[in-house]
């Protein structure tokens, strides 16, 4: 059975574009230390997945082709540094109740279908929203909250196992 690292994208790996969307790869800006953190973490898990809600597609603000270009940039940067991202799953729906929009678990179930040896109870979800934490907990994962775009929560918290101020900080403390 395999371990997996699931990561949200905006606000975890890269800077969020407040009030808007990342439309082009030139707008995709890694947080300081995030690229190195991804590379390091990718060597400690059997699989690395990005799971990201991308409502901008459903609203017609961008195309899937533009999103794929952004993700190819992300993946190639990590791979060129010696890391890996096995697959990017995204939810383009504007419907908050759609099975694939976090906190719903459609993207995790797609990952399990594509990689049937994933063991969720030995996997981790990293995100910057409670919807990410609920997604992880529902699937039985350990959850890591990053306070990059929201204040840290008081612990213990039913949805959060640990929290850090950045992906780099999580990576530095992960064993």
C-alpha positions in Angstrom: 0.0 0.0 0.0 1.2 3.5 -0.8 1.4 6.9 1.0 0.2 10.0 -0.7 0.6 13.7 -0.1 -2.4 15.7 -1.2 -2.0 19.5 -1.5 -4.3 22.4 -2.3 -2.7 24.8 -4.8 -3.5 28.5 -4.3 -2.5 29.7 -0.9 -0.4 26.6 -0.2 2.1 26.3 -3.1 1.7 29.6 -4.7 0.4 33.1 -3.8 -3.3 33.6 -4.1 -4.5 36.3 -6.4 -7.0 38.0 -4.0 -10.5 38.6 -5.5 -9.5 36.9 -8.8 -7.9 33.8 -10.3 -4.5 32.8 -11.6 -5.1 33.0 -15.4 -1.6 32.5 -16.8 1.6 30.7 -15.8 3.3 34.1 -15.4 0.9 34.9 -12.6 1.8 31.7 -10.8 4.3 32.7 -8.1 5.7 30.1 -5.7 5.6 31.0 -2.1 9.2 31.4 -0.7 10.6 28.0 -0.1 7.6 26.2 -1.5 9.4 24.8 -4.6 12.1 23.3 -2.4 9.6 22.0 0.1 7.6 20.2 -2.7 10.8 18.6 -4.0 11.8 17.4 -0.5 8.3 16.2 0.4 7.9 14.4 -2.9 10.8 12.1 -2.0 9.0 11.1 1.2 5.7 9.9 -0.3 4.9 7.3 -2.9 2.6 9.8 -4.6 2.1 13.6 -4.7 -1.2 15.0 -5.9 -2.5 18.6 -6.3 -6.3 18.9 -5.5 -7.6 22.3 -6.4 -11.0 23.9 -6.8 -10.9 26.0 -10.0 -14.3 27.7 -10.2 -12.9 30.2 -12.7 -13.3 27.6 -15.5 -16.9 27.0 -14.7 -17.5 30.8 -14.7 -15.9 31.1 -18.1 -13.1 33.3 -16.9 -10.4 30.8 -18.2 -10.1 27.7 -20.3 -9.0 24.2 -19.2 -6.2 24.6 -21.7 -4.9 27.7 -19.8 -5.2 25.8 -16.5 -3.2 22.9 -17.9 -0.5 25.3 -19.0 -0.3 26.6 -15.4 -0.1 23.1 -14.1 2.5 22.0 -16.6 4.6 25.0 -15.4 4.2 23.8 -11.8 5.0 20.2 -12.6 8.0 20.9 -14.8 9.5 23.3 -12.2 9.2 20.6 -9.5 10.5 17.8 -11.8 13.4 19.9 -13.0 14.4 20.4 -9.4 14.4 16.6 -8.8 10.9 16.2 -7.4 7.6 14.9 -8.7 3.9 15.6 -8.9 2.0 12.5 -10.0 -1.2 14.2 -11.0 -3.2 17.3 -10.7 -6.9 17.0 -10.0 -9.2 20.0 -10.4 -12.8 20.8 -9.9 -14.1 23.4 -12.4 -17.8 23.4 -11.2 -19.4 26.5 -9.8 -21.8 24.3 -7.8 -20.5 24.2 -4.3 -22.2 20.9 -3.8 -20.5 19.2 -6.8 -19.0 15.9 -5.8 -15.5 17.0 -6.9 -15.4 20.4 -5.2 -13.7 20.3 -1.8 -14.7 19.6 0.9 -16.5 16.8 -1.2 -14.2 13.9 -1.9 -14.6 13.3 -5.7 -11.0 14.3 -6.4 -9.7 11.8 -3.7 -11.8 9.1 -5.2 -10.5 9.8 -8.6 -7.0 9.5 -7.3 -7.8 6.2 -5.7 -9.3 5.0 -9.0 -6.1 6.1 -10.8 -3.7 4.8 -8.1 -5.6 2.0 -6.3 -2.8 1.3 -3.8 -3.3 4.6 -2.0 -3.7 4.1 1.7 -5.6 7.2 3.0 -4.9 6.5 6.7 -1.2 6.9 5.9 -1.6 9.9 3.7 -1.6 13.7 4.4 -3.7 16.6 3.1 -2.2 20.1 3.2 -4.4 23.1 2.8 -5.1 26.6 3.8 -8.9 26.4 4.2 -11.2 24.3 6.5 -12.7 22.8 3.3 -9.3 21.3 2.6 -9.2 19.9 6.2 -12.7 18.4 5.9 -11.7 16.8 2.6 -8.7 15.2 4.2 -10.5 14.1 7.4 -13.5 12.6 5.5 -11.0 10.4 3.6 -9.2 9.4 6.9 -6.0 11.5 6.2 -3.9 13.4 8.6 -4.5 17.1 8.0 -2.0 20.0 7.9 -3.4 23.5 8.0 -1.2 26.3 6.6 -2.0 29.8 8.0 -0.8 31.5 4.8 -4.1 33.3 4.0 -6.1 32.9 7.2 -5.2 33.2 10.9 -4.1 30.0 12.7 -6.7 28.1 14.6 -6.7 27.2 18.3 -5.7 23.6 18.7 -7.0 21.1 19.3 -9.4 21.4 16.4 -11.6 18.6 15.1 -10.4 19.0 11.5 -6.8 20.0 12.0 -4.0 17.7 13.2 -1.2 20.2 12.9 -0.7 23.7 11.5 2.3 25.7 10.2 2.7 29.1 8.7 4.0 27.8 5.3 4.7 24.7 3.2 8.4 25.3 3.9 7.8 25.2 7.6 5.8 22.0 7.3 8.5 20.5 5.2 11.2 21.5 7.6 9.4 19.8 10.5 8.1 16.7 8.6 9.6 13.4 9.6 
